[in-house]
C-alpha cells in the first residue's frame, strides 16, 4: 500500500469527506513511484478504477503520467458529490484494492470544485 501524503496539510482529505452538499467534486490524486514500479501502479490503478466506475455518483476518470520516464502519475476523477465519493472511497471492495499499490509509492488525494474566473473559465 502506498504512503498517503496530504496535498494540503491544513485541510485533510478526511476533513473534505465530512463536507455535505455543494454539487460535483473533482478528485485529484497524485501518485509517485520509482519508475521501476510504474507497471505495478498501472495494474493497481486499473483494478481500483474498475471498482470506482461501478459506484453510484461516478462520472469519469483519467490517468496521466509525467513524461520522459517519470514515475509521477495524476488521476483526475469527477464525482456527482462528496457524499458519492465518500461512499465509494469507504467501500470495502475499494479499500481492499489499496494493498495492490506498490509500497514504494506515495498517494496524495484531494477534492476540488471548479472555480469561475471571469473571462477565463466557467464554473
N, C-alpha and C positions, 0 to 999 in steps of 0.2 A: 504494500500500500504506500502511496506517496505521502510525503510530509505535507500537511496543509499549512500554508503561509497566508496570512490575511493580506489582501491587496491594500486595504485601508485599516490600519490598526486602531483607528479611532471609531470606526463603525464596522463591526464584525459581521460576517455572514449570518451568524446566529441572531444578531440584533435585526438584521434585514428581514430574516424569516419571520420575525414577530410582527412585522407591519401588516396591516389589513387595508384592503381597498386599493384604489389608485390605478386600476387597469393594467395593461400589458407591461411586462418587465423583460429586460434583456439580461441573460446570464453571460458574463464574460468570464472565462476560466482560462488562465494561462497554465501550461504545464512546461516544466523544464526538466529534461532528462539528458544524460550523456548521449551523444549521437549513437553510440553502440546499442542503446536501449530503445531507439526510436520505433523499431518494428514491434516490440512488446507493447509500447504505449499505444500504437495504432490499433493493435488487436484488442487491447482492453477498452479503448475508447469506442471502437465499433460495437463491441458487445454491450457496453452500458448505454450507448446511444440507441441501440435497438430496443432496450428496455424502456428508456425515456420516451421514445417515439410512440409507444403504446399507451402512454399515460394521458388521462384527461387534461386538457389545457395546453398540451404541447402544440406548438405551431411549426417551428422549423429549427434546424441547426446546421452549422457549417464549421468544419475544422480547417484551420490554416496552419502552415508550417513555415518557420523562418527559412530563408533561402541560404544557399551556399553551404549546405551540410549542417545547418543549425539544429540544435536539439530543443528549440523553443516552439511550442505549439500554442495556438489560441483557438478556443472554442467559443462560438457566438451562437447562442440559442435563444429563441423567442418563446415566451410563455404568456398565456392569457392573463395570469395574475400571480401575485406572490403566493396566494393560497394553493394554486395549482402546482407551482414549483415546489413549495414546502411539502405537499403530499407526495409528489414524485420523488423528491430527494430523500424522504424518510421511508420510502417503500423498501421493505426487506430485500426484495429481489435486486434493486439497485444497490443497496448497501453491501450486499454480498459480492457485487461486481468489483468493488473498490480494491479488494485483495489481489486482483489480477494486474493492477498497475505496478510498474517497476518500483521497488523500494528506493532506488537511487534518485527518484524524481521528486519534484515538488508540484503542488497544485494550488492555485490561488483563485478560488471562485468569488465573484462579487456580482450583485444585482444592480442594474441601471434602468433608468427610464429616459426616453428621448427628451431632448431639450429643444425648444424653439428659439432660434436666433434670427431675428427679423432680417430679411433679405438674404439669408444664407441657407437655413434649413428649417423645416417644419416639424413640429412635434407629432 
